């Protein structure tokens, strides 16, 4: 099984998903003040997994989408392109802020096995 290390977690600089550079850590913390535009999450480093797939999941406080439907957990898959491979998993706070407050649990998996997890509390 690959080795995974949580490198950092907390508040980050704005992340451009189209830029291969990861956001920079602003504050290493388990609590982030809920303000519009604030980026939060974790960075993990994976070794011995080049070419394999990493699944991720972000569980969040209950809120609805624009149509009023309950928003499910955010999930996806990325292919590990390098060894070692660094990966940012997080989100940016948007309006309305009040329903985003609470625990956000970010997890990464490979072949159904949880490799790392971190909970950030938006306050």
Long-range contacts (C-beta under 8 A, 24 or more apart in sequence): 1-110, 1-113, 1-115, 2-46, 2-47, 2-48, 2-49, 2-52, 2-110, 2-115, 3-46, 3-47, 3-48, 4-44, 4-45, 4-46, 4-108, 4-115, 4-116, 5-44, 5-45, 5-116, 6-42, 6-43, 6-44, 6-116, 6-118, 7-42, 7-43, 7-44, 7-45, 7-86, 8-42, 8-43, 9-41, 9-42, 9-43, 9-118, 9-120, 10-40, 10-120, 11-38, 11-39, 11-40, 12-39, 12-40, 12-41, 12-88, 12-90, 13-39, 14-39, 14-92, 15-39, 15-88, 15-90, 15-92, 22-86, 22-88, 23-88, 23-90, 29-120, 30-119, 30-120, 30-121, 31-120, 31-121, 31-122, 31-123, 32-120, 32-121, 32-122, 32-123, 33-122, 33-123, 34-93, 34-97, 34-98, 34-100, 34-101, 34-122, 34-123, 35-93, 35-97, 36-93, 36-94, 36-95, 36-97, 37-92, 37-93, 37-94, 38-92, 38-93, 39-90, 39-91, 39-92, 40-90, 40-91, 40-92, 40-93, 40-104, 40-120, 40-122, 41-88, 41-89, 41-90, 41-91, 41-106, 41-120, 42-88, 42-89, 42-90, 42-106, 42-116, 42-118, 42-120, 43-86, 43-87, 43-88, 43-89, 44-86, 44-87, 44-89, 44-108, 44-115, 44-116, 45-84, 45-85, 45-86, 45-87, 46-80, 46-84, 46-85, 46-86, 46-87, 46-108, 46-115, 47-83, 47-84, 47-85, 48-83, 49-80, 49-83, 49-85, 49-110, 50-80, 50-81, 50-82, 50-83, 50-85, 51-79, 51-80, 52-79, 52-80, 52-110, 53-77, 53-78, 53-79, 53-80, 53-110, 54-78, 54-79, 54-80, 54-87, 54-108, 54-109, 54-110, 54-115, 55-108, 55-109, 55-110, 56-87, 56-89, 56-106, 56-107, 56-108, 56-109, 57-106, 57-107, 57-109, 58-89, 58-90, 58-91, 58-104, 58-105, 58-106, 58-107, 59-103, 59-104, 59-105, 59-107, 60-91, 60-100, 60-102, 60-104, 61-99, 61-100, 61-101, 61-102, 61-103, 61-104, 61-122, 62-99, 63-99, 63-100, 64-99, 90-120, 93-122
